[in-house]
Amino acid sequence: MTGPYWLGRDEACEVALAANNVSRRHASIEIVPDGLQITDVSSNGTLVNNFVLRKATRIVPSNSVTLTTGAYVVSVRESS
């Protein structure tokens, strides 16, 4: 499955993060031909490999990425 995989406060997200400064659906990750596509839909933004992403999409040309939202640091790695 290529996604999208959701991070957020909502229990329906694939990665549920229980914190008030995390939006219900904070950000999504999707596997695309060029790497990993990260989309931030939150009010507070997401750090993507230390790059601030706010209400935008970024493609990381890699099979791994580190996302920071609120007090959480999430490492994502595409498995083969």
Backbone as XML, in Angstrom:
<?xml version="1.0"?>
<chain id="A" units="angstrom">
  <residue number="1" name="MET">
    <atom name="N" x="0.840" y="-1.180" z="0.000"/>
    <atom name="CA" x="0.000" y="0.000" z="0.000"/>
    <atom name="C" x="0.886" y="1.245" z="0.000"/>
  </residue>
  <residue number="2" name="THR">
    <atom name="N" x="0.539" y="2.230" z="-0.801"/>
    <atom name="CA" x="1.364" y="3.424" z="-0.930"/>
    <atom name="C" x="0.871" y="4.587" z="-0.083"/>
  </residue>
  <residue number="3" name="GLY">
    <atom name="N" x="-0.277" y="4.475" z="0.534"/>
    <atom name="CA" x="-0.804" y="5.528" z="1.389"/>
    <atom name="C" x="-1.949" y="6.250" z="0.719"/>
  </residue>
  <residue number="4" name="PRO">
    <atom name="N" x="-2.384" y="7.345" z="1.258"/>
    <atom name="CA" x="-1.694" y="8.087" z="2.302"/>
    <atom name="C" x="-1.860" y="7.468" z="3.681"/>
  </residue>
  <residue number="5" name="TYR">
    <atom name="N" x="-0.838" y="7.666" z="4.494"/>
    <atom name="CA" x="-0.836" y="7.282" z="5.894"/>
    <atom name="C" x="-0.937" y="8.574" z="6.690"/>
  </residue>
  <residue number="6" name="TRP">
    <atom name="N" x="-1.871" y="8.639" z="7.626"/>
    <atom name="CA" x="-2.120" y="9.873" z="8.363"/>
    <atom name="C" x="-1.500" y="9.855" z="9.748"/>
  </residue>
  <residue number="7" name="LEU">
    <atom name="N" x="-0.961" y="11.002" z="10.163"/>
    <atom name="CA" x="-0.506" y="11.257" z="11.524"/>
    <atom name="C" x="-1.444" y="12.306" z="12.101"/>
  </residue>
  <residue number="8" name="GLY">
    <atom name="N" x="-1.874" y="12.094" z="13.329"/>
    <atom name="CA" x="-2.735" y="13.087" z="13.947"/>
    <atom name="C" x="-3.300" y="12.616" z="15.257"/>
  </residue>
  <residue number="9" name="ARG">
    <atom name="N" x="-4.099" y="13.464" z="15.861"/>
    <atom name="CA" x="-4.701" y="13.182" z="17.163"/>
    <atom name="C" x="-5.869" y="12.210" z="17.051"/>
  </residue>
  <residue number="10" name="ASP">
    <atom name="N" x="-6.512" y="12.135" z="15.890"/>
    <atom name="CA" x="-7.664" y="11.248" z="15.683"/>
    <atom name="C" x="-7.217" y="9.786" z="15.762"/>
  </residue>
  <residue number="11" name="GLU">
    <atom name="N" x="-7.955" y="8.983" z="16.500"/>
    <atom name="CA" x="-7.621" y="7.560" z="16.647"/>
    <atom name="C" x="-7.704" y="6.806" z="15.327"/>
  </residue>
  <residue number="12" name="ALA">
    <atom name="N" x="-8.387" y="7.358" z="14.321"/>
    <atom name="CA" x="-8.487" y="6.713" z="13.011"/>
    <atom name="C" x="-7.204" y="6.875" z="12.188"/>
  </residue>
  <residue number="13" name="CYS">
    <atom name="N" x="-6.294" y="7.741" z="12.623"/>
    <atom name="CA" x="-5.024" y="7.927" z="11.916"/>
    <atom name="C" x="-4.149" y="6.686" z="12.086"/>
  </residue>
  <residue number="14" name="GLU">
    <atom name="N" x="-3.359" y="6.394" z="11.081"/>
    <atom name="CA" x="-2.438" y="5.256" z="11.174"/>
    <atom name="C" x="-1.435" y="5.460" z="12.306"/>
  </residue>
  <residue number="15" name="VAL">
    <atom name="N" x="-1.034" y="6.713" z="12.530"/>
    <atom name="CA" x="-0.144" y="7.049" z="13.647"/>
    <atom name="C" x="-0.885" y="8.078" z="14.500"/>
  </residue>
  <residue number="16" name="ALA">
    <atom name="N" x="-1.441" y="7.620" z="15.621"/>
    <atom name="CA" x="-2.200" y="8.500" z="16.516"/>
    <atom name="C" x="-1.253" y="9.127" z="17.537"/>
  </residue>
  <residue number="17" name="LEU">
    <atom name="N" x="-1.282" y="10.458" z="17.621"/>
    <atom name="CA" x="-0.411" y="11.210" z="18.516"/>
    <atom name="C" x="-1.290" y="12.011" z="19.474"/>
  </residue>
  <residue number="18" name="ALA">
    <atom name="N" x="-1.299" y="11.620" z="20.734"/>
    <atom name="CA" x="-2.199" y="12.211" z="21.718"/>
    <atom name="C" x="-1.584" y="13.461" z="22.346"/>
  </residue>
  <residue number="19" name="ALA">
    <atom name="N" x="-1.815" y="14.607" z="21.689"/>
    <atom name="CA" x="-1.342" y="15.886" z="22.235"/>
    <atom name="C" x="-2.231" y="17.001" z="21.700"/>
  </residue>
  <residue number="20" name="ASN">
    <atom name="N" x="-2.474" y="18.004" z="22.528"/>
    <atom name="CA" x="-3.340" y="19.105" z="22.130"/>
    <atom name="C" x="-2.774" y="19.944" z="20.992"/>
  </residue>
  <residue number="21" name="ASN">
    <atom name="N" x="-1.449" y="19.984" z="20.827"/>
    <atom name="CA" x="-0.864" y="20.781" z="19.750"/>
    <atom name="C" x="-0.676" y="19.987" z="18.460"/>
  </residue>
  <residue number="22" name="VAL">
    <atom name="N" x="-1.289" y="18.809" z="18.380"/>
    <atom name="CA" x="-1.328" y="18.000" z="17.163"/>
    <atom name="C" x="-2.755" y="18.040" z="16.646"/>
  </residue>
  <residue number="23" name="SER">
    <atom name="N" x="-2.923" y="18.372" z="15.372"/>
    <atom name="CA" x="-4.263" y="18.428" z="14.782"/>
    <atom name="C" x="-4.849" y="17.034" z="14.648"/>
  </residue>
  <residue number="24" name="ARG">
    <atom name="N" x="-6.175" y="16.970" z="14.528"/>
    <atom name="CA" x="-6.832" y="15.662" z="14.383"/>
    <atom name="C" x="-6.259" y="14.895" z="13.193"/>
  </residue>
  <residue number="25" name="ARG">
    <atom name="N" x="-6.139" y="15.537" z="12.069"/>
    <atom name="CA" x="-5.434" y="15.004" z="10.898"/>
    <atom name="C" x="-4.340" y="16.012" z="10.608"/>
  </residue>
  <residue number="26" name="HIS">
    <atom name="N" x="-3.154" y="15.726" z="11.061"/>
    <atom name="CA" x="-2.062" y="16.691" z="11.049"/>
    <atom name="C" x="-1.298" y="16.685" z="9.719"/>
  </residue>
  <residue number="27" name="ALA">
    <atom name="N" x="-0.865" y="15.503" z="9.313"/>
    <atom name="CA" x="-0.063" y="15.385" z="8.090"/>
    <atom name="C" x="-0.231" y="13.986" z="7.506"/>
  </residue>
  <residue number="28" name="SER">
    <atom name="N" x="0.021" y="13.893" z="6.200"/>
    <atom name="CA" x="-0.041" y="12.579" z="5.558"/>
    <atom name="C" x="1.285" y="12.275" z="4.873"/>
  </residue>
  <residue number="29" name="ILE">
    <atom name="N" x="1.539" y="10.983" z="4.727"/>
    <atom name="CA" x="2.739" y="10.488" z="4.045"/>
    <atom name="C" x="2.267" y="9.532" z="2.966"/>
  </residue>
  <residue number="30" name="GLU">
    <atom name="N" x="2.835" y="9.694" z="1.783"/>
    <atom name="CA" x="2.462" y="8.820" z="0.674"/>
    <atom name="C" x="3.724" y="8.450" z="-0.108"/>
  </residue>
  <residue number="31" name="ILE">
    <atom name="N" x="3.797" y="7.192" z="-0.530"/>
    <atom name="CA" x="4.910" y="6.738" z="-1.352"/>
    <atom name="C" x="4.594" y="7.113" z="-2.795"/>
  </residue>
  <residue number="32" name="VAL">
    <atom name="N" x="5.493" y="7.869" z="-3.413"/>
    <atom name="CA" x="5.340" y="8.291" z="-4.806"/>
    <atom name="C" x="6.598" y="7.874" z="-5.564"/>
  </residue>
  <residue number="33" name="PRO">
    <atom name="N" x="6.562" y="7.882" z="-6.900"/>
    <atom name="CA" x="7.734" y="7.438" z="-7.656"/>
    <atom name="C" x="9.035" y="8.176" z="-7.325"/>
  </residue>
  <residue number="34" name="ASP">
    <atom name="N" x="8.940" y="9.450" z="-6.911"/>
    <atom name="CA" x="10.140" y="10.242" z="-6.633"/>
    <atom name="C" x="10.602" y="10.189" z="-5.184"/>
  </residue>
  <residue number="35" name="GLY">
    <atom name="N" x="9.895" y="9.446" z="-4.317"/>
    <atom name="CA" x="10.278" y="9.358" z="-2.914"/>
    <atom name="C" x="9.071" y="9.315" z="-2.008"/>
  </residue>
  <residue number="36" name="LEU">
    <atom name="N" x="9.079" y="10.118" z="-0.956"/>
    <atom name="CA" x="7.972" y="10.192" z="-0.009"/>
    <atom name="C" x="7.343" y="11.578" z="-0.082"/>
  </residue>
  <residue number="37" name="GLN">
    <atom name="N" x="6.043" y="11.612" z="-0.260"/>
    <atom name="CA" x="5.322" y="12.877" z="-0.331"/>
    <atom name="C" x="4.691" y="13.166" z="1.021"/>
  </residue>
  <residue number="38" name="ILE">
    <atom name="N" x="5.035" y="14.309" z="1.602"/>
    <atom name="CA" x="4.520" y="14.723" z="2.896"/>
    <atom name="C" x="3.589" y="15.904" z="2.664"/>
  </residue>
  <residue number="39" name="THR">
    <atom name="N" x="2.377" y="15.824" z="3.210"/>
    <atom name="CA" x="1.425" y="16.924" z="3.103"/>
    <atom name="C" x="1.005" y="17.346" z="4.503"/>
  </residue>
  <residue number="40" name="ASP">
    <atom name="N" x="1.221" y="18.617" z="4.818"/>
    <atom name="CA" x="0.811" y="19.165" z="6.108"/>
    <atom name="C" x="-0.529" y="19.868" z="5.927"/>
  </residue>
  <residue number="41" name="VAL">
    <atom name="N" x="-1.503" y="19.506" z="6.753"/>
    <atom name="CA" x="-2.825" y="20.151" z="6.727"/>
    <atom name="C" x="-3.161" y="20.721" z="8.101"/>
  </residue>
  <residue number="42" name="SER">
    <atom name="N" x="-2.169" y="20.890" z="8.942"/>
    <atom name="CA" x="-2.372" y="21.291" z="10.336"/>
    <atom name="C" x="-2.370" y="22.811" z="10.506"/>
  </residue>
  <residue number="43" name="SER">
    <atom name="N" x="-2.701" y="23.224" z="11.715"/>
    <atom name="CA" x="-2.625" y="24.637" z="12.075"/>
    <atom name="C" x="-1.216" y="25.033" z="12.501"/>
  </residue>
  <residue number="44" name="ASN">
    <atom name="N" x="-0.451" y="24.087" z="13.024"/>
    <atom name="CA" x="0.856" y="24.392" z="13.602"/>
    <atom name="C" x="2.046" y="24.074" z="12.709"/>
  </residue>
  <residue number="45" name="GLY">
    <atom name="N" x="1.844" y="23.324" z="11.644"/>
    <atom name="CA" x="2.944" y="22.951" z="10.764"/>
    <atom name="C" x="3.662" y="21.696" z="11.237"/>
  </residue>
  <residue number="46" name="THR">
    <atom name="N" x="4.555" y="21.216" z="10.389"/>
    <atom name="CA" x="5.326" y="20.004" z="10.634"/>
    <atom name="C" x="6.757" y="20.248" z="10.181"/>
  </residue>
  <residue number="47" name="LEU">
    <atom name="N" x="7.721" y="19.794" z="10.953"/>
    <atom name="CA" x="9.110" y="19.822" z="10.507"/>
    <atom name="C" x="9.370" y="18.544" z="9.721"/>
  </residue>
  <residue number="48" name="VAL">
    <atom name="N" x="9.845" y="18.700" z="8.505"/>
    <atom name="CA" x="10.168" y="17.567" z="7.641"/>
    <atom name="C" x="11.674" y="17.609" z="7.415"/>
  </residue>
  <residue number="49" name="ASN">
    <atom name="N" x="12.401" y="16.692" z="8.050"/>
    <atom name="CA" x="13.875" y="16.726" z="7.998"/>
    <atom name="C" x="14.379" y="18.131" z="8.324"/>
  </residue>
  <residue number="50" name="ASN">
    <atom name="N" x="13.818" y="18.753" z="9.367"/>
    <atom name="CA" x="14.183" y="20.088" z="9.855"/>
    <atom name="C" x="13.779" y="21.230" z="8.919"/>
  </residue>
  <residue number="51" name="PHE">
    <atom name="N" x="12.937" y="20.969" z="7.922"/>
    <atom name="CA" x="12.379" y="21.994" z="7.037"/>
    <atom name="C" x="10.932" y="22.235" z="7.465"/>
  </residue>
  <residue number="52" name="VAL">
    <atom name="N" x="10.555" y="23.490" z="7.701"/>
    <atom name="CA" x="9.199" y="23.794" z="8.143"/>
    <atom name="C" x="8.229" y="23.669" z="6.972"/>
  </residue>
  <residue number="53" name="LEU">
    <atom name="N" x="7.185" y="22.868" z="7.177"/>
    <atom name="CA" x="6.144" y="22.669" z="6.170"/>
    <atom name="C" x="4.830" y="23.112" z="6.787"/>
  </residue>
  <residue number="54" name="ARG">
    <atom name="N" x="4.153" y="24.095" z="6.167"/>
    <atom name="CA" x="2.876" y="24.599" z="6.673"/>
    <atom name="C" x="1.875" y="24.635" z="5.535"/>
  </residue>
  <residue number="55" name="LYS">
    <atom name="N" x="0.800" y="23.852" z="5.694"/>
    <atom name="CA" x="-0.288" y="23.834" z="4.707"/>
    <atom name="C" x="0.262" y="23.684" z="3.292"/>
  </residue>
  <residue number="56" name="ALA">
    <atom name="N" x="1.166" y="22.732" z="3.116"/>
    <atom name="CA" x="1.831" y="22.531" z="1.831"/>
    <atom name="C" x="2.232" y="21.071" z="1.693"/>
  </residue>
  <residue number="57" name="THR">
    <atom name="N" x="2.738" y="20.751" z="0.504"/>
    <atom name="CA" x="3.212" y="19.401" z="0.205"/>
    <atom name="C" x="4.673" y="19.476" z="-0.205"/>
  </residue>
  <residue number="58" name="ARG">
    <atom name="N" x="5.440" y="18.487" z="0.228"/>
    <atom name="CA" x="6.853" y="18.404" z="-0.142"/>
    <atom name="C" x="7.175" y="16.949" z="-0.463"/>
  </residue>
  <residue number="59" name="ILE">
    <atom name="N" x="7.934" y="16.748" z="-1.523"/>
    <atom name="CA" x="8.405" y="15.403" z="-1.857"/>
    <atom name="C" x="9.856" y="15.293" z="-1.406"/>
  </residue>
  <residue number="60" name="VAL">
    <atom name="N" x="10.121" y="14.294" z="-0.579"/>
    <atom name="CA" x="11.471" y="14.023" z="-0.094"/>
    <atom name="C" x="12.030" y="12.908" z="-0.967"/>
  </residue>
  <residue number="61" name="PRO">
    <atom name="N" x="13.074" y="13.190" z="-1.757"/>
    <atom name="CA" x="13.611" y="12.190" z="-2.676"/>
    <atom name="C" x="14.453" y="11.145" z="-1.950"/>
  </residue>
  <residue number="62" name="SER">
    <atom name="N" x="13.785" y="10.391" z="-1.104"/>
    <atom name="CA" x="14.456" y="9.415" z="-0.259"/>
    <atom name="C" x="13.429" y="8.371" z="0.149"/>
  </residue>
  <residue number="63" name="ASN">
    <atom name="N" x="13.882" y="7.285" z="0.744"/>
    <atom name="CA" x="12.936" y="6.298" z="1.257"/>
    <atom name="C" x="12.791" y="6.408" z="2.769"/>
  </residue>
  <residue number="64" name="SER">
    <atom name="N" x="13.319" y="7.518" z="3.347"/>
    <atom name="CA" x="13.139" y="7.748" z="4.784"/>
    <atom name="C" x="13.028" y="9.246" z="5.053"/>
  </residue>
  <residue number="65" name="VAL">
    <atom name="N" x="12.326" y="9.576" z="6.148"/>
    <atom name="CA" x="12.114" y="10.966" z="6.506"/>
    <atom name="C" x="11.856" y="11.039" z="8.011"/>
  </residue>
  <residue number="66" name="THR">
    <atom name="N" x="12.204" y="12.180" z="8.615"/>
    <atom name="CA" x="11.898" y="12.422" z="10.014"/>
    <atom name="C" x="10.918" y="13.584" z="10.096"/>
  </residue>
  <residue number="67" name="LEU">
    <atom name="N" x="9.788" y="13.340" z="10.772"/>
    <atom name="CA" x="8.756" y="14.354" z="10.952"/>
    <atom name="C" x="8.707" y="14.734" z="12.419"/>
  </residue>
  <residue number="68" name="THR">
    <atom name="N" x="8.621" y="16.031" z="12.693"/>
    <atom name="CA" x="8.478" y="16.510" z="14.066"/>
    <atom name="C" x="7.206" y="17.332" z="14.140"/>
  </residue>
  <residue number="69" name="THR">
    <atom name="N" x="6.328" y="16.939" z="15.051"/>
    <atom name="CA" x="5.093" y="17.664" z="15.283"/>
    <atom name="C" x="4.809" y="17.671" z="16.776"/>
  </residue>
  <residue number="70" name="GLY">
    <atom name="N" x="4.623" y="18.849" z="17.322"/>
    <atom name="CA" x="4.464" y="18.940" z="18.771"/>
    <atom name="C" x="5.700" y="18.371" z="19.439"/>
  </residue>
  <residue number="71" name="ALA">
    <atom name="N" x="5.497" y="17.531" z="20.435"/>
    <atom name="CA" x="6.612" y="16.908" z="21.158"/>
    <atom name="C" x="7.049" y="15.589" z="20.522"/>
  </residue>
  <residue number="72" name="TYR">
    <atom name="N" x="6.448" y="15.215" z="19.406"/>
    <atom name="CA" x="6.718" y="13.922" z="18.787"/>
    <atom name="C" x="7.715" y="14.033" z="17.642"/>
  </residue>
  <residue number="73" name="VAL">
    <atom name="N" x="8.605" y="13.059" z="17.573"/>
    <atom name="CA" x="9.511" y="12.892" z="16.445"/>
    <atom name="C" x="9.221" y="11.506" z="15.870"/>
  </residue>
  <residue number="74" name="VAL">
    <atom name="N" x="8.820" y="11.486" z="14.596"/>
    <atom name="CA" x="8.429" y="10.242" z="13.945"/>
    <atom name="C" x="9.381" y="9.981" z="12.787"/>
  </residue>
  <residue number="75" name="SER">
    <atom name="N" x="10.056" y="8.850" z="12.815"/>
    <atom name="CA" x="10.917" y="8.442" z="11.706"/>
    <atom name="C" x="10.150" y="7.470" z="10.825"/>
  </residue>
  <residue number="76" name="VAL">
    <atom name="N" x="10.157" y="7.754" z="9.535"/>
    <atom name="CA" x="9.434" y="6.920" z="8.570"/>
    <atom name="C" x="10.441" y="6.375" z="7.578"/>
  </residue>
  <residue number="77" name="ARG">
    <atom name="N" x="10.347" y="5.090" z="7.349"/>
    <atom name="CA" x="11.230" y="4.430" z="6.399"/>
    <atom name="C" x="10.411" y="3.486" z="5.548"/>
  </residue>
  <residue number="78" name="GLU">
    <atom name="N" x="10.525" y="3.609" z="4.237"/>
    <atom name="CA" x="9.830" y="2.723" z="3.315"/>
    <atom name="C" x="10.462" y="1.343" z="3.405"/>
  </residue>
  <residue number="79" name="SER">
    <atom name="N" x="9.637" y="0.331" z="3.598"/>
    <atom name="CA" x="10.170" y="-1.030" z="3.650"/>
    <atom name="C" x="10.132" y="-1.625" z="2.244"/>
  </residue>
  <residue number="80" name="SER">
    <atom name="N" x="11.009" y="-2.555" z="2.013"/>
    <atom name="CA" x="11.049" y="-3.168" z="0.673"/>
    <atom name="C" x="10.331" y="-4.484" z="0.647"/>
  </residue>
</chain>
